[in-house]
Structures are given as structure tokens and as C-alpha cells.
């Protein structure tokens, strides 16, 4: 959920923490609206500090927030470059990674790194509604956006889907789209768990980040219209590559907070 605050050039109405969030939100709106287009220079820290009647330390916090989101890049001299508009992934619809990316005008790609048949772990068997020890297909896959490594997928496919996934080409654009088109296996339901974790050695190498860098993790199970589980996946995104969006209301609240759910 995003909470917007109104920025301005007057004095701060809250603490320093609130102030840097106000500045970050105002700059974020300018980037997303196109007022600060991709490739443009962000105003200098001194200019932003004067505009907002804020300290340079507060401005640096605001700029660091946008850099962590991937909206602006590293320094060129004393100024930063606007990299892109926000890549927001909503859970309101069950779309594949490729469908989501291409819907925003990005180029999606992927490649299988390994496909191995093995007995399901206890968690995999539980998530896929399989008997303990049932053999599943374990897949390691790298996803790219516009040629950049963006996400590492570790997916367990149910036994009844395994052969169809094994038959897909190594550079398959979208497993779920291919299963729907070639085998009539369509995902109608998804449950998602979102948290963060540090990059291990393999994730760091594949995503081209330092070991220990923060990653956004989305774990999800996809099922058919009849409720039969298709896949249980652990997807790890490079920081700043995507923003997840959840809309709710006092009547319908699809987002549930959980503490320490593993």
C-alpha cells in the first residue's frame, strides 16, 4: 500500500523522518508523471535542499529512498539520473511475469538453469497437496527485464505437470503461458507470501549483486480452477527492480500480515 503526503516549499509539519518521506514522495510523483523523464538529471542536493527548506542530510535520505526503488541511478558528478518509471506488479490479477512485464512495455526473458526430478520436501508436498515423498520437478530459472537479471525462480512443479515443463525450451518466455497454450493447464488461483532476505552466494552471482544484498522474496502457489496445485515457487527479486501493489478496502482486504511465516 502506498501512502501519499503533500509536499511543498514551506516549513516541515513533522519530524525529520516524515520530512524526507515527503520529499521522496514528491520527487517520485514527478518521475512517475513524466515531469522528470527517464534520462533527466535530478536537481542537485543543494537545489533540493533550498526548494524544500530542508537540510542536505534530509535530502540525501529522500534521494537514497528513490535509488533503492530503482527510480534513479548512481551519481554522475553531483547529480543523479532518472532511470525509469516504477515497475509495479499488482496482485489484483493473476498474471505471469512475462504478461506483467510486457503489459508495462518491458521485454521479458528467462532461461532454465536446471530441471531435476526429486522427492518433494515436506513443505513442497504440503503446498502441492501431494503425498510425502512424491517426486516433483525442481526448477531453477533466471528471469530478465530488458536484458537485466531481475529475479531468480526456484519452483517445485507437481508430478502431473512435470513432463510438460520438461518439454519446454531452455529459453522459454513464460512457463505458465506455455502450459496454458500447449497443455491446457491454466492457473486460476494464487496465494502469495512476501518478505525480504539477504542474497546468498548463488542469488548474488545470478542477480549480479553483492552477497548479503537485500532481496524481495515472493513465495506463491498457483492452482487450477478446481483448486489443484500446479506449482510452489520461491521468487527472489533484485532490490529496486519491482514494486508490488495491493489494493484493499474496509470491505475487502486481500492483504494479510503475518509474522515469521516460513
Helices and strands as residue ranges (DSSP letters): H 16-33, H 45-52, H 56-68, E 72-76, E 79-82, E 88-90, H 97-103, E 108-119, H 122-127, E 135-145, E 148-157, H 159-166, H 175-183, E 189-198, H 201-207, E 214-223, E 229-238, E 243-245
